[in-house]
Each structure stands twice: as C-alpha cells, then as structure tokens.
Amino acid sequence: MSSIPYTYSPILRLLQGCFNLTTKLVKQIHAHAITHDLSRFSYVSSRILAFYSQSPRNDLRYAETLFTHISNPNVFDCNSMIMGFSKNSQCHKSFFVFKQMLNNGVRPNSCTVTVLVKACLSLSLLEQVHTQIIKLGTLSDVYVVSSVVSVYSKYGAIRVARQVFDESSNKNVVCWTSIITGYCSNGLVIEARELFDSIPERNGVSYSAMVSGYVRNGCYNEGIEVFRELKSCANVKPNSSLLASVLNACAAVGAFEEGKWIHSYIDENGFEYELELGTALIDFYAKCGWVGPSEKIFDSMRSKDVTTWSAMIMGLAINGKNKMALDLFAKMEKVGLKPNAVTFVGVLTACNHKYLLSEAWWLFGHMSKTYGITPSIEHYGCMVDILARGGKIGETLSFINSMPIAPDGAIWGSLLNGCLMHGHIELGQKVGKYLIEFEPRHSGRYILLANMYASMGRWEGVSETRKLMKDRGVPVISAWSFIEIDQNIHKFVVDDKSRSYSREIYEILSRLGKELNDFSIEKDVFLF
C-alpha cells in the first residue's frame, strides 16, 4: 500500500470503506484502477475483489472475472472467493479455490477453514476438511473449533463434535455455546445442561443457547428457570434472541406474569420491536388470550415480515376474531407481501371458528393457484376439521379419500369427532376402530371411540375398548394444566393427590362443582 503513488490517496481511502459504497461507484473505481494501472497493486485488486464477492447485489460474476486476472492471488483473495461462493450456495467452487490454494502453495489460515467447514454439504466432506485442518494445525483457533463442532452436530455426529471439543486446549464461551447448541439440536438437553453448568464464565449468548435449546425441545419450564437464573446475575444481560425464546416458552405454558415482566424489561431497556422479538411478543399475548396487546405491538413495529403477519393472523384466529384475521390477510396481500404456508394455516384456522366453508374452499384453492404453495398435511387437516365440525361428514370422507398425501391420525380424529358431534354413529364406529389400529399407542383415540359408544348407551362397547386399551398396555395420559402464581408455574394433573395441600384443592374443586350445578352448567363425563 505504501508503494502506491501519493496522488491516489483518495482512491485508497474510498477502498478502505468500500463495503459502504454502491456497486456503481466501486465499478467506477475499478475502471479508474484499470486505466491508471493500479490493478497491479495487490491491495487495490484485493479490496475490489472483496467487495464484489461479498456484495449482496449478486456481483459474484465480476469477482470471478477479476480473480482469474490476478496473477498470484494471496490468501486474502482466496478467502474472499471462498466466502463469496459459499454465501451464494456454490460450495463446489469454494472447494475448487481451496484446492488451487494448496496446489499454488498459498497457506490457508483460520478464516479459510472456518468458512470452508460451514460450506460442507455432507458429513464425508466435513471429515475431509477436518483432516486438512489437522494437517494445517489450525484447530488451535477457537472459531475453527466452534465451526467444526457446530457442523458435526448439524449432521448428527455429536460424539465426534464432543471429541473435537474435549481435545481443544483453547476453549472460550463460543466453543462452549457451540457444543451446548449441538447437544440441544440433537435432543440431548440433559447433556447440554451438564455442559452449561460447567461453563467457567457464562454470557448472554450461552444463556440464550440453553434457553432456546430447552424451548426447541419442548422443555418450556426448564427454559424459564434458566432465564430466572440469568435474572439473578448482575453482570449478564439478556439479548433480544434470548428474550424471544423465553417469550415462546411463556406462551407455551401460559406464564403470563413472567411474559409481562419480560415485556416491561424490553421497554425499560430500550429494545426495539425488531422482527424476532416483536413477533414473539405478538405470539405470546395471543396465546395467552390477550390479543389486544398483540395488535398494538404489531401496529407499532417498523418492519414486519411474513412471519410477523402470520403470527398476528394466527393470533386473531385462535382468539375467535375470524373476520379480523381474514381482513388482515387481505391487507397483507394488498401491501404486496407474499404469504407462506404458515399464513394459510392461520387463515384456514380463522374459517374454522365460524364455519366459513365457502371462504375456506376459496383460500385452499388460492394458496396453490396464486402462490404455488402445495397444501401440506396441516392445511388438509384444517379443511377436514372445518367440514367435520360443520356436519358435512360425507363430504369430509370424500375429501380425505381424494387427498394426494396419506392422512394422519389427526385427520381421522377430526372425522371421528365430527361423527360424534353430529350423530353419524355407524361411520364413527368404523373410523374409531380403524384409528385405534392406525395409532394403537395413542390413548386419546380409544377415549374418543369409548365416548362414542357411551353416547349410544352401548356400555359393552365402552368396556371392550377399555379392556383392549389395557391389554395393549396403552397408558392413560392424564389431562393436565399449568397455572402461574407469583411467577411460579404449577402443573396440575387429573386425580393427582401427591401434593401436601391436595385436600384443600379438592375441597375447593368440590365447592366449585356444586356452584356449577346450581347454574345448571353441564359438566363433561370422564370415562377414564
């Protein structure tokens, strides 16, 4: 850089910040460099190459052309191309450049192999790169270790990932977070928690990895507990990703007070309602039955993507605001945002609340005809539920038989429920008998069939179903619910008398039952 004539200093200053420039201006600089023979200086060509290869404006073809004209590309040039190809899903070209580096005697550095590891599209390819990393001696770099651990975990090779982690003598919180995330992504949350408890020094990222890992694996209460641990750490502050994960957990178990505390924390600490966090808040309030705050947050968000719109549509739908959900969908289309498959699950759910069959049929066709979205089992399930609840039992059966994909147990269960609701006993018996063979370990299917027999007064059918369930060793999964008191979540299970204060609970429940009888409210009869 020092050998470049002083008169070109303005060009050099522009190149230093070239990633903030427009493609048009960089092309002008490039043309100026060519006409004034500045391309012979490696710094100039390397900076322009880096811009073209990393530009989000699809300028990779310019980078390729420039790269072929560099007589002796250095490691910086090669890294730019490897990153560019990897970023644009041309991973085979990344490996070609890497091979050229080795053949030309250009020694890869930690940046090279880190990007290359992430470009591996198979486990066998990763193993080859891992071998090269060992030969190069770059496993001492914490970011290389983190990348290798992450990608091995991605392909399910968690034992190898753990071996790489254990053998590394230089671990930082990034490495610890990678292995914890790897265990969680493979469903091994117990092992992940053991590692989390062993971290010498935790930060917001490691807490976020553990919380999100719990949430992804359905361990919502455990995720909330980890967040409460973080709240007691004065030197660790949650990031927006962690807060979004905890909100998802709160939504799943109805931890309303905890979720409200998080919302207050977000506002008090100046967090923006960016996409992930804003969407999580919308989903939380809607699932807790408070759709009003969801609407306010939605309206206040500066930027919304299809996930945000879909969350709001679903939030309105599950709270019975079907017209508002459909109106919001129409508004989404009007602003030019393309809905996705999840959006259509939301609008079809909205049609279910008020039995809007004609609207549902139109939306079901609109999804594929206008947007090219192939209906999934969830969309078919919505249609079956709408038809069955509306008493269109024959039409429901015809629809199921015409499905291009095999119906699952939930779809047959919706038909059975429709038969029970509308008195189609003969078909209901057939569907029920088929369903307990289709899903022989699902206790709910036996219960639904037994309820159908009970509605007919066929108590021998109830007994036979219960006996079959017992003979097959199908466990009765007791109904349960969560309740939050003083930010502590309590789980209540049907017939559970293990708590020290169970007697008081059942006395209150008995009094409530008597009061319900006084109001002539019909109670469900539990057969199991």
MARVEXKOL-779986 format. One record per residue: y, x, z of N, C-alpha, C in turn; residue in one letter. Coordinates in steps of 0.001 Angstrom, whole numbers, plus 500000, padded with zeros to 6 digits. Layout:
// residues N
YXZYXZYXZA ...
END
This chain:
// residues 528
498788500837500000500000500000500000501257500868500000M 501183502028500692502351502904500764502667503559499440S 501683503662498543501905504322497261502531503396496234S 502660502108496553503281501163495636504793501390495662I 505427501463494501506876501709494450507665500751495332P 508718501282495982509513500513496932510157499292496277Y 510444499391495000511111498286494294510270497012494288T 508994497150494567508115495970494551507870495413495960Y 508698495828496918508537495345498298508578493820498416S 509483493115497680509479491646497769508135491038497370P 507510491624496341506199491141495911505177491338497028I 505238492485497673504291492787498752504463491822499918L 505724491501500232505971490569501337505432489183501003R 505578488781499749505030487491499323503508487482499427L 502896488585499033501433488664499070500897488639500496L 501672489167501435501234489148502830501048487718503334Q 501882486809502861501756485405503266501305484517502131G 500483485066501245500144484340500010499383483041500256C 498681482925501403497904481711501647498799480501501905F 500082480756502147501032479657502342501779479304501055N 501463479998499973502151479769498702501395478763497847L 502079478245496829501435477342495882500653478149494851T 499690477494494231498899478161493192499797478618492046T 500780477785491715501687478121490611502433479421490888K 502932479577492117503686480785492457502781482017492481L 501560481862493001500634483002493040500262483428491623V 500114482453490727499814482799489328500985483559488694K 502206483186489073503377483911488569503392485352489098Q 503057485500490370502969486847490961501877487650490266I 500752486972490001499628487633489329500053488113487935H 500747487253487205501215487627485861502190488802485937A 503068488754486929504030489851487122503296491157487443H 502234491050488252501458492240488623500774492847487409A 500278491979486510499597492471485306500593493170484376I 501736492520484136502717493077483187503374494355483704T 503400494521485024504021495717485601502977496704486141H 501747496506485721500653497428486060500450497581487573D 500697496478488308500486496530489759499037496233490141L 498276495683489200496889495335489493496037496556489804S 496519497738489409495745498954489680495764499303491168R 496689498698491912496727498919493357495774497926494033F 494837498458494785493782497616495370494347496524496281S 495422496816497000495980495821497908496440494585497138Y 497106494800496012497634493687495214496503492823494688V 495531493453494032494426492684493455493600492002494544S 493422492665495681492625492091496774493290490852497363S 494610490887497539495313489734498105495288488544497153R 495487488817495875495452487724494891494041487150494802I 493046488023494812491647487576494779491325486716495999L 491788487136497161491536486375498390492134484975498298A 493334484892497724493973483576497582493152482681496663F 492809483175495485492057482366494529490706481916495105Y 490026482815495805488679482495496300488702481505497459S 489783481504498254489855480626499423490725479398499206Q 491348479296498049492238478173497790491465476859497761S 491997475821498408491336474510498364491548473792497038P 492253474442496110492616473781494849491661474130493707R 490454474553494067489425474841493060489860475932492080N 490339477049492627490764478179491799489704479281491747D 488465478926492052487416479936492137487148480600490788L 487352479858489708487101480453488383488087481596488106R 489329481467488608490290482567488471489822483779489284Y 489273483479490471488777484559491321487639485306490635A 486720484564490016485594485203489323486088486121488205E 487048485621487432487590486425486327488247487696486850T 489058487543487893489736488704488467488733489699489054L 487705489174489717486704490034490362485978490912489337F 485687490333488170484978491107487136485848492218486555T 487177492100486713488085493117486172488455494191487201H 487964494049488426488202495088489433487105496140489273I 487494497357488953486506498404488625485639498789489818S 486228498928490975485467499319492168485823498380493328N 485265497180493325485597496236494395485192496783495762P 486082496621496733485779497083498084485148495958498901N 484857496228500168484179495233500999485047493989501178V 486365494160501232487268493021501369487160492100500149F 487109492690498939486978491905497706485649491149497688D 484592491860498023483259491238498018483175490102499039C 483755490322500207483758489267501224484511488031500745N 485618488246500048486393487120499516485548486279498572S 484790486946497694483960486223496735482784485531497423M 482163486209498371481041485604499101481510484354499841I 482669484441500477483226483286501187483590482167500223M 484188482525499099484579481525498110483389480787497540G 482346481532497155481146480903496601480464480017497644F 480383480519498867479744479750499941480498478456500219S 481815478562500249482670477403500509482537476342499427K 482258476776498205482153475851497072480708475534496702N 479798475702497671478375475352497503477712476078496340S 478129477309496099477494478155495084476860479356495794Q 475969479031496722475424480059497615474622481119496868C 473983480734495757473204481720494990474105482845494476H 475358482505494149476299483530493692476743484428494849K 476798483852496053477129484669497225476104485782497397S 474835485433497236473773486428497409473751487433496255F 474179486993495084474268487922493949475332488992494233F 476475488562494772477535489520495120477042490472496208V 476312489936497178475776490775498254474825491833497692F 473994491420496749473069492372496121473843493453495366K 474919493038494672475768494004493966476380495009494942Q 476806494525496092477377495413497107476390496520497482M 475166496096497773474149497067498189473852498065497072L 473777497545495833473477498428494689474606499421494419N 475860498989494693477020499846494407477440500706495598N 476659500635496660476957501475497817478112500999498668G 478481499728498533479541499154499376478887498610500644V 479215499144501782478549498756503024479099497421503548R 478230496419503672478678495133504229479104495297505685P 480050494494506114480462494513507517480042493213508204N 480451493036509434480033491855510198480530490562509561S 481708490604508949482235489418508263481334489031507098C 480861490017506352479978489770505204478738489007505637T 478046489543506635476757488950507015476928487632507756V 478044487470508464478296486193509144478404485059508132T 479165485287507073479307484276506020477983484074505299V 477275485168505048476015485097504320474964484298505092L 474923484477506397473981483728507238474226482229507101V 475496481845507137475841480424507036475556479860505646K 475423480747504653475140480303503284473651480123503025A 472813480481503995471357480390503806470917478933503712C 470261478596502615469835477220502375468391476973502773L 467730477988503312466347477826503752466046478828504852S 464983478549505588464581479444506666464124480793506125L 463406480771505001462910482031504429464068482932503992S 465117482324503450466291483102503039466993483690504262L 467064482910505318467673483399506556466892484592507107L 465578484513507043464749485617507540465018486905506761E 465231486771505441465546487953504628466903488547505016Q 467880487670505210469211488140505609469147488778506997V 468374488170507879468207488708509234467661490138509177H 466716490371508284466157491722508110467242492708507686T 468084492279506730469184493138506273470177493415507405Q 470422492411508232471354492581509355470832493642510323I 469523493596510580468917494589511479469065495991510890I 468825496102509575468958497403508909470393497918508977K 471348496999508830472762497393508835473286497661510244L 472566497171511239472988497388512618474156496532513056G 474339495375512423475495494525512758475176493457513804T 473956493470514363473622492481515390474337492747516713L 475060493840516787475844494109517994477114493264518040S 477458492673516899478653491835516819478327490433517342D 479116489937518278478824488645518914478887487488517921V 479746487584516920479871486494515957478697486479514980Y 478140487643514703476923487704513890475767487081514668V 475633487449515928474579486883516785474714485366516846V 475933484901517066476185483460517162475779482734515883S 476112483316514731475771482696513447474265482654513230S 473587483770513520472130483829513344471446482807514253V 471872482729515500471310481764516453471529480331515962V 472734480041515494473072478686515033472218478256513853S 472046479151512875471323478760511661469818478703511906V 469278479593512724467863479467513099467628478125513803Y 468543477749514674468434476465515375468512475302514398S 469385475428513427469556474388512411468250474091511689K 467454475135511437466180474959510742465011474761511698Y 465309474495512963464258474171513927463529475361514515G 463935476574514155463275477789514670463945478208515976A 463852477341516976464589477564518216464040478749519001I 462735479024518873462160480178519587462726481490519047R 462853481570517729463430482774517122464897482891517524V 465598481754517514467011481750517921467150482276519349A 466264481824520226466317482271521625466005483762521727R 465067484234520907464724485659520919465926486510520501Q 466611486070519435467811486791518983468856486807520094V 469026485660520741469998485556521835469621486480522993F 468353486440523401467909487245524548468014488743524281D 467763489132523023467765490556522687469169491118522493E 470149490235522405471526490699522228472073491235523551S 472585492440523510473138493057524724474607492709524919S 475189492120523882476619491821523927476819490329523702N 476846489558524777476978488103524675478336487672525217K 478968486782524485480171486148525023479951484643525043N 480975483897525400480815482451525543480464481786524215V 480849482405523090480499481868521768478988481903521565V 478353483014521940476894483135521820476184482121522713C 476647482012523953476050481047524877476182479618524338W 477337479315523805477563477972523264476654477703522071T 476426478708521231475565478542520056474135478210520449S 473589478917521434472199478657521827472076477316522556I 473084476953523343473078475643524006473110474525522967I 473996474667521985474083473682520902472768473614520136T 472139474781519924470858474820519221469782474053519949G 469678474252521259468687473512522044468963472007521990Y 470221471636522131470574470208522099470257469579520748C 470550470299519661470292469757518323468804469607518048S 467974470302518831466523470163518710465935469275519806N 466799468548520507466349467590521514465928468188522837G 466201469466523057465758470160524275466917470274525269L 467315469125525806468511469107526653468264469738528023V 467029469684528506466733470298529809466922471809529722I 466365472405528656466518473848528446467985474214528226E 468691473329527495470116473573527250470893473584528565A 470561472644529449471269472570530733470982473799531593R 469743474293531547469405475508532302470257476688531831E 470427476792530517471271477858529973472735477649530351L 473173476405530260474562476083530602474873476495532040F 473932476236532940474130476602534344474118478113534558D 473610478853533547473517480316533668474704481053533057S 475591480321532374476724480986531716477607481670532763I 477875482954532574478718483662533553480112483072533677P 480667482664532533482025482110532541482116481011531492E 482379479797531939482452478658531022483895478401530606R 484026477837529401485346477393528948485215475988528367N 486299475491527808486278474137527265485270473953526158G 485036475005525363484090474911524248482658474773524756V 482291475551525776480929475467526308480689474119526989S 481699473619527714481576472283528306481427471232527212Y 482194471383526151482130470435525037480744470431524403S 480145471617524252478805471718523663477777470986524508A 477872471137525832476901470496526720477092468985526757M 478334468554526846478608467114526887478179466444525585V 478602467009524445478249466409523151476745466463522923S 476079467525523423474624467613523312473937466501524065G 474397466232525271473848465116526041474071463789525313Y 475275463591524822475621462319524174474788462103522915V 474629463159522093473830463029520869472372462685521171R 471904463071522337470521462798522719470382461559523600N 471444460780523687471381459528524437471437459682525943G 471747460875526443471841461115527896473299460931528328C 473745459688528277475170459420528455475657459709529877Y 474898459271530863475317459509532246475396460994532567N 474435461757532043474440463203532271475674463852531639E 476040463356530438477239463868529781478490463598530596G 478565462399531167479721462046532001479756462906533262I 478583463187533834478526464028535039479033465443534762E 478664466003533598479157467340533240480676467314533107V 481190466241532529482646466121532398483310466070533769F 482673465391534713483236465331536066483236466707536732R 482231467515536412482217468894536909483424469657536361E 483687469444535069484824470123534433486136469726535106L 486260468457535470487496467974536087487819468710537388K 486780469228538032486993469943539295487308471422539087S 487252471882537819487553473289537507489015473410537089C 489809474020537922491252474106537656491573474968536451A 490711475944536151491020476896535072490422476500533725N 489754475355533653489148474909532391489759473570532002V 490303473512530800490913472286530308490075471724529157K 489837470423529153489055469831528063489832469832526756P 489109470019525650489737469905524335489500468500523787N 490090468203522657490010466844522110488584466471521725S 487799467451521246486415467181520868485591466767522079S 485793467461523201485074467118524425485461465718524905L 486754465421524894487220464105525335486636462995524466L 486525463257523166485935462269522259484465462040522597A 483739463107522904482322462985523262482142462172524540S 482983462443525545482877461698526803483216460229526592V 484195459958525762484536458566525455483365457847524797L 482644458544523922481457457949523303480408457614524354N 480248458504525350479306458247526436479758457052527274A 481046456997527580481594455876528357481397454553527620C 481576454580526311481378453372525505479928452911525567A 479001453864525562477573453527525533477103452876526830A 477665453301527973477201452769529266478216451838529920V 479326451593529242480330450692529792481097451261530968G 481281452574530985482036453222532070483527453052531805A 484016451858532073485373451500531675486433452289532444F 486269452413533757487276453117534558487365454590534181E 486207455215533941486198456621533527486906456776532186E 486606455858531257487241455903529942488743455703530023G 489177454800530902490620454583531083491287455827531666K 490584456515532577491134457760533140491330458790532032W 490344458883531135490441459833530017491622459476529122I 491798458185528862492927457747528036494253458151528689H 494352457973529998495573458382530707495775459890530615S 494679460634530747494754462100530652495240462513529266Y 494747461841528249495153462134526867496657461947526703I 497165460822527204498597460529527073499453461475527918D 499005461752529144499792462595530049499859464045529592E 498830464489528855498778465890528436499154466093526972N 499733465067526375500311465213525046499330465360523901G 498092464880524077497141464915522969497567463907521898F 497457464315520657497717463399519544496494462504519333E 496739461294518848495625460424518471495138460841517084Y 494593462072517017494074462538515730492753461829515447E 492158462118514292491051461311513791489912461139514790L 489355462255515264488180462158516135488506461468517452E 489587461865518070489950461330519383490410459879519291L 491248459579518318491715458207518146490582457250517841G 489663457676516978488518456836516625487624456598517832T 487429457635518654486608457487519862487229456487520833A 488557456515520970489246455555521839489094454130521315L 489239453962520016489068452639519397487675452101519690I 486676452945519476485282452550519687485023452239521161D 485572453047522052485365452849523494485879451491523949F 487136451199523660487711449935524121487000448734523499Y 486655448841522228485988447728521553484622447447522171A 483861448501522438482524448312523017482577447831524461K 483709448062525125483894447551526484484505446148526477C 484695445586525285485197444225525171486702444087525213G 487426445204525143488893445189525181489419445598523814W 489377444677522883489738445024521513491248445167521331V 492033444597522252493494444719522171493973446163522174G 493566446974523169493949448394523151493450449130521911P 492281448734521415491764449353520184492735449143519035S 493245447918518918494188447609517841495482448408517987E 495975448540519219497216449294519442497043450762519057K 495911451331519449495647452740519116495513452901517610I 494802451979516983494623452022515527495973451985514821F 496838451072515249498153450931514614499046452151514847D 498839452847515969499707453982516301499259455291515661S 498049455329515122497542456579514547498265456909513246M 498744458138513145499466458556511947498528458706510757R 497354459208511027496383459445509957495086458723510287S 494560458004509323493305457274509511492384457576508336K 491116457812508630490151457989507553489191456811507546D 488190456869506701487254455753506564486509455500507871V 486252456551508660485567456386509941486423455587510914T 487723455849510925488641455125511807488696453650511433T 488871453372510151488906451985509688487587451279509999W 486486451960509772485169451357510014484979451035511493S 485438451940512374485324451707513815486123450480514234A 487320450316513673488155449174514021487551447879513490M 487031447920512276486387446731511698485182446321512538I 484347447299512905483180447001513729483598446514515111M 484650447107515662485143446679516965485568445218516970G 486274444809515932486663443405515810485438442518515624L 484490442978514822483296442186514520482458441925515762A 482195442963516564481320442785517727482003441996518836I 483321441832518739484040441026519720484353439623519204N 483671439230518138483793437868517636485040437580516829G 485830438594516516487053438395515730486725438627514255K 485892437725513750485343437923512404486413437877511321N 487349436920511432488385436810510397489276438051510384K 489622438540511564490461439739511643489735440948511058M 488420441010511288487630442120510737487629442077509216A 487442440878508665487413440740507208488799440968506605L 489834440526507312491205440764506838491529442260506839D 491060442962507865491306444404507940490568445132506825L 489378444650506505488632445242505393489401445064504085F 489959443869503889490750443615502681491977444527502633A 492590444749503794493749445649503868493340447085503550K 492172447475504028491650448820503757491500449042502255M 490953448054501578490812448160500124492180448192499448E 493108447406499981494435447312499371495174448643499426K 494995449406500523495683450702500633494964451790499838V 493849451423499212493165452360498323492139453256498977G 491749452935500216490735453749500899489348453193500587L 488479454054500117487143453631499708486236453442500922K 485696452238501126484782452023502257483451452730502035P 482743453000503129481422453613503017480356452657503547N 479148453148503670478034452298504094478256451735505494A 478838452533506381479091452082507757480114450950507766V 481111451042506910482121449981506816481465448647506504T 480519448666505580479875447414505175478936446869506245F 478386447724507088477635447220508242478586446425509139V 479809446932509301480805446249510118481199444891509569G 481487444822508277481938443539507715480790442530507655V 479573443000507424478423442089507443478155441591508860L 478392442446509845478275442022511242479307440942511550T 480498441082510987481542440071511177481099438724510622A 480402438745509519479923437498508911478866436823509776C 478192437583510614477106437049511439477610436170512566N 478817436428513042479305435715514215479638434255513920H 480084433963512755480467432589512423479635432031511262K 478518432698510993477648432280509910478420432113508592Y 479051433186508178479809433201506925478889433684505809L 477960432818505422476907433236504497477442433566503113L 478333432732502576478843432989501229479623434300501183S 480418434558502243481152435821502312480195437005502411E 479128436810503176478144437887503344477472438226502020A 477088437190501264476454437437499961477410438180499031W 478683437775499050479656438431498168479822439897498553W 479952440160499847480127441537500321478900442392500027L 477731441791500164476489442518499914476422442976498455F 476871442107497542476910442486496131478062443423495814G 479196443191496463480410444001496265480154445463496609H 479354445670497618479053447020498101478452447884496999M 477489447341496284476815448130495243477537448060493901S 478046446888493554478678446728492242480002447490492138K 480803447418493173482137448032493133482128449488493580T 481335449780494612481398451117495220480137451947495024Y 479144451370494385477929452134494110477148452521495348G 477310451762496433476589452047497679475259451305497664I 474182452040497729472857451424497772472625450856499165T 472304449564499276472086448975500606470969449690501362P 471218449954502630470222450597503490469515449532504316S 468584449969505148467844449030505986468781448291506938I 469899448937507347470867448281508233471560447120507530E 471899447301506259472560446222505513471600445055505276H 470365445380504911469369444319504748469137443602506076Y 469133444368507165468944443771508482470044442785508829G 471291443129508483472415442211508720472231440910507948C 471839441020506685471655439827505855470523438953506390M 469424439575506781468292438820507333468718438089508600V 469472438758509451469923438145510703470844436963510441D 471746437101509471472661436010509121471880434804508611I 470953435055507700470150433968507132469290433295508194L 468625434105509020467710433553510024468454432767511094A 469569433299511571470358432586512579470901431270512029R 471182431260510734471710430053510107470649429027509757G 469403429318510057468321428364509810467766428386508405G 468197429346507575467698429467506204466395430282506207K 465382429732506844464165430502507097463411430816505808I 463287429819504923462607430061503649463336431088502812G 464661430982502779465484431937502034465380433337502647E 465286433370503976465139434660504668463849435351504260T 462761434590504250461459435163503894461454435651502454L 462056434881501555462137435297500147462959436571500008S 464046436644500771464907437830500730464142439061501202F 463394438910502289462611440041502818461583440499501792I 460913439542501167459875439887500181460448440543498929N 461749440339498675462375440922497479463028442276497752S 462991442717498992463642443986499344462972445161498637M 463770446083498081463191447257497417462700448323498390P 463049448169499673462562449095500697461748448309501717I 460813448985502347459921448314503293460709447814504502A 460568446531504861461265446014506041460723446653507315P 461605446888508271461168447472509540460944446376510574D 460585446794511783460294445833512829461484444979513202G 462691445551513140463895444798513497464106443625512544A 463810443829511274463978442757510289462977441631510540I 461717441996510756460720440966511068461058440295512397W 461609441049513335462015440478514612463128439455514455G 464071439714513542465145438749513279464583437458512700S 463612437596511798462975436403511227462246435622512316L 461516436326513175460794435661514260461760434948515196L 462867435584515507463870434968516373464459433722515723N 464683433793514398465177432625513675464182431480513699G 462907431814513553461858430789513625461852430120514994C 462024430911516045462049430380517408463274429498517627L 464427429923517103465669429168517281465631427821516573M 465005427790515393465091426596514543463771425843514415H 462804426176515263461580425387515340460589425572514210G 460636426686513514459644426968512461458444427661513111H 457672426855513817456635427391514697455494428041513922I 455025427373512870453866427893512133454164429266511529E 455304429376510837455678430666510260455938431679511373L 456559431222512455456856432108513573455608432739514158G 454542431944514273453279432489514795452735433582513884Q 452795433329512580452290434317511617453100435612511692K 454429435441511733455294436620511801455067437366513112V 454956436610514213454747437229515520453451438010515590G 452369437436515055451074438131515059451122439379514186K 451832439264513056451975440437512184452788441524512883Y 453825441086513594454753442033514206454096442842515323L 453213442212516115452578442975517203451521443932516664I 451101443731515418450231444723514778451069445806514098E 452235445394513598453138446330512921453740447324513920F 454100446812515104454644447657516175453879447378517472E 452642447853517552451776447500518690452242448042520037P 453183449007520056453653449577521317455017449030521739R 455520448062520988456849447509521272456686446254522127H 457011446365523410456793445243524330457618444014523961S 458805444239523393459671443117523045459063442175522028G 458210442711521143457584441861520123456599440885520765R 455843441353521753454902440482522462455652439405523232Y 456753439799523850457532438850524649458102437739523773I 458594438099522586459154437100521677458077436124521213L 456876436646520908455766435775520499455354434868521654L 455286435430522865454923434620524030455949433522524276A 457221433832524088458270432824524253458119431694523249N 457678432038522041457454431003521037456323430078521471M 455226430671521960454117429846522457454584428968523612Y 455409429526524497455898428772525652456757427593525218A 457567427792524167458425426707523688457614425537523149S 456364425815522740455470424770522226454594424179523331M 454671424794524529453789424359525609452381424891525470G 452213425884524617450883426472524394450689427645525358R 450369427309526586450290428335527623449090429254527453W 448067428742526739446934429636526469447348430768525533E 448283430453524605448803431488523711449604432528524479G 450357432043525489451116432967526335450168433908527065V 449092433324527639448120434133528389447422435142527490S 447049434696526277446367435600525345447274436773524952E 448547436458524733449494437515524349449682438513525482T 449792437997526710449944438886527864448702439753528060R 447532439133527853446275439878528015446158440979526963K 446523440639525714446467441631524634447397442802524939L 448551442464525450449523443498525807448968444413526905M 448306443804527891447724444572528991446563445425528514K 445689444837527670444522445569527163444936446787526341D 446049446654525624446525447763524785447344448785525583R 447557448479526837448312449410527680449771449515527314G 450319448407526794451734448415526413452580448187527662V 453419449133528017454228448966529237455329447935529025P 455558447150530052456677446213530005457937446984530383V 458832447132529416460085447846529675461066446867530300I 461314447064531565462168446131532301463602446164531783S 464207445002531817465622444928531432466467445631532492A 467569446219532057468438446929532988469875446830532515W 470771447137533414472189447143533060472912448180533908S 474095448572533417474940449517534150476116448766534760F 476557449245535904477804448755536482478554449959537041I 479867449964536867480685451087537326481510450662538532E 481345451399539636482109451134540854482727452444541316I 484049452471541417484763453685541841484353454897541014D 484266454707539706483917455766538746482511456329538972Q 481671455580539697480253455926539816479446454887539063N 478534455349538212477757454443537376476421454156538048I 476121452867538244474871452453538881474018451722537851H 472726452031537849471795451381536935470953450385537727K 470909449137537263470123448100537911468989447670536987F 467787447660537540466588447306536784466029446010537344V 465495445156536459464905443887536882463792444137537903V 463838443397539019462826443463540093462798444799540828D 463832445608540678463882446891541390464311446648542837D 463451447020543781463768446861545204463746448208545928K 463953449275545144463859450617545720465132451041546456S 466224450356546216467483450760546846467530450307548308R 468244451064549106468327450754550539469037449424550794S 469911449025549852470663447784550032470165446686549089Y 468883446773548685468327445781547755468347444376548347S 468078444273549657468043442952550289469374442234550124R 470468442950550381471793442343550242472073441941548796E 471634442792547850471846442493546426471153441191546050I 469883441054546457469125439866546067469615438616546789Y 470162438765547995470750437613548679471960437093547911E 472803438029547455473978437635546661473533437016545343I 472507437614544709471997437089543444471460435676543622L 470787435436544757470250434102545034471374433086545177S 472442433474545881473583432563546038474236432258544692R 474351433302543842474929433088542513474068432133541701L 472737432270541830471832431376541112472018429930541525G 472213429717542827472425428354543317473741427788542791K 474766428641542756476055428187542226475957427852540746E 475158428631539999474950428329538582474268426983538420L 473289426707539290472606425414539231473570424272539508N 474496424510540448475484423473540768476347423136539563D 476575424147538699477362423922537489476486423503536317F 475190423271536575474237422818535546474150423773534376S 474194425084534676474044426079533621472574426414533493I 472053426251532301470639426506532064470370428007532091E 469370428421532893469020429830533009467815430145532142K 467746431383531668466594431839530901465384431957531810D 464225431652531265462968431827531986462340433123531509V 462095434050532425461487435329532074459979435206532243F 459259435396531165457808435262531200457131436530531671L 457826437657531641457220438937532024458009439559533170F 
END
